[in-house]
Amino acid sequence: MPPSDIAYAELYVADDREASGFLVDSLGFVPLAVAGPATGTHDRRSTVLRSGEVTLVVTQALAPDTPVARYVERHGDSIADLAFGCDDVRSCFDRAVLAGAEALQAPTPSHRAGQDAWFATVSGFGDIRHTLVPAAGGDGAGLLPPDRDWALLPAATGRTGPRPLLDHVAVCLESGTLRSTAEFYEAAFEMPYYSSEYIEVGEQAMDSIVVRNAGGGITFTLIEPDDTRVPGQIDQFLSAHDGPGVQHLAFLMDDIVGSVRSLGDRGVAFLRT
């Protein structure tokens, strides 16, 4: 069985309290759980945040020369892991590795106390990895990454604001890798071609392919710059990020106008297009 949805996105950041504070105060995310030295994870500190159907994990390194520290040193604050929910973790892992993904963590029991489940990790585009986790149940505990133990936080009350769904993930790729990346995600995760578009803006241009799983729970918009044209925003991202990465997460809202007003009242600035 292929992955069904994006269980969570994990950001590696230089300052987890600042990043989490913005997501909570400005975007209305709610803290669910924390991990760190007090829960047995000594090299990093993490907070799980949730809004609507979107789960984010914000992680800061607590020691130099660790995977989190090295990632932030190279890429800056950015998404490092897009975790996929799977009905059968081992089957998803085997298919991805057979299609060419690097096996970063073979299927192993959850590190969370009291959780009888397995997880695995494989490589994706650039330095992104995909942790393969059991498809989440109805309780919030199913949303917590299984590679560390967590302390649940008291349920937050009185918070209001937009409750988004994760519509798609926008991915910036180096020129010449668009089609091979789309083919990899179809072979590894059963995310076939959905649509494509070549976009020209003045002297700049980019090419894109959308890949999507059958249930619509995972949609990637893959984008590469046209290197025969004047460099634009995709080139700028690749330079600043030092390679391919997630440019943005797109949230699906029931009421866009109302959401903009609500977020604006929280101090969120919007780009003018």
C-alpha positions, -999 to +999 in steps of 0.1 A: +000+000+000+014+035-009+015+064+015-018+080+021-010+115+034+016+138+049+016+130+086+037+160+096+064+183+083+095+188+105+114+221+104+150+224+115+156+259+129+183+279+147+159+291+173+129+268+180+113+291+206+112+320+181+099+298+152+073+281+174+063+315+189+056+329+154+035+298+144+015+299+176+010+337+180+007+346+143-007+316+125-027+301+154-010+267+157-015+249+190+014+231+209+007+194+215+039+179+228+076+186+235+107+164+233+143+170+245+166+161+273+138+156+298+122+130+275+155+113+266+165+132+235+197+150+243+209+163+210+178+183+200+146+199+213+113+197+195+077+210+197+048+195+179+023+221+167-011+216+150-037+237+133-067+222+115-053+191+097-017+204+095+009+191+119+044+208+121+074+197+142+099+225+151+133+212+160+165+230+172+199+213+177+213+213+213+248+202+203+271+211+174+280+186+147+247+168+148+224+161+119+201+190+129+230+215+134+246+205+101+213+208+082+207+243+096+242+254+089+239+245+052+202+253+045+191+277+072+157+274+088+138+250+065+118+218+062+139+187+066+114+159+068+080+154+051+066+123+069+042+100+051+014+081+068+014+045+056-010+016+062+020-007+059+053+009+068+075-020+057+058-023+023+062+015+017+099+013+027+107-017+005+090-001-026+108+033-021+142+016-017+136-006-048+128+026-067+162+042-057+156+059-024+184+056+002+175+036+033+182+061+061+165+040+088+153+005+082+119-004+098+123-002+135+099-002+166+087+032+178+108+049+204+077+063+221+068+046+254+037+025+251+034+027+213+034-006+195+042+006+160+070+007+135+086+035+114+113+039+088+131+067+069+141+071+033+156+099+012+137+122-010+147+151-032+178+170-022+185+166+015+148+160+023+139+128+040+106+110+044+099+093+077+073+066+071+049+063+100+016+045+107-014+062+093-027+084+121-058+074+141-083+097+156-062+107+187-035+134+188-010+109+200-009+093+165+005+125+151+037+125+171+069+114+154+078+079+166+116+084+165+117+100+200+097+100+232+073+130+239+057+148+268+021+157+261+011+193+269-021+204+285-049+209+259-049+246+248-082+264+251-096+297+238-075+298+206-094+308+175-084+313+139-083+296+105-081+258+105-063+248+073-057+216+054-024+210+036-032+215-001+003+210-016+040+212-011+060+235-035+094+220-042+123+239-059+146+217-079+178+223-098+174+228-136+174+195-155+161+174-126+123+180-129+113+149-149+136+125-131+123+137-097+087+133-109+095+098-122+111+089-088+080+099-068+058+079-090+080+048-088+088+051-050+055+064-036+028+059-063+025+096-069+019+098-107+019+128-130-012+150-124-005+182-144+022+204-157+027+241-166+054+262-181+053+297-167+069+328-182+071+361-163+089+387-183+124+374-191+121+347-164+106+313-168+100+280-149+087+246-156+066+226-132+050+191-128+024+182-102+026+147-088-002+134-065-012+102-049-045+085-057-063+097-026-051+133-030-035+133+005-001+141-009+005+166-037+039+180-047+043+209-071+078+203-085+094+234-100+127+239-119+140+272-134+146+275-171+183+281-171+182+296-207+163+326-193+171+354-168+174+339-132+143+344-110+128+334-077+135+297-081+172+304-087+172+327-057+157+300-035+182+274-047+211+297-040+199+308-006+189+272+004+221+257-011+202+232-031+167+217-036+141+222-009+106+230+001+098+266-009+064+267+008+035+247+022+001+257+007-029+257+030-064+251+019-089+274+037-127+273+037-128+311+037-098+329+022-110+364+028-119+357+064-086+339+069-067+369+055-086+392+078-080+369+109-043+365+102-039+402+094-053+409+128-026+387+143+001+408+125+007+385+096+020+404+065+008+393+031+027+396-002+012+418-029+010+402-064 
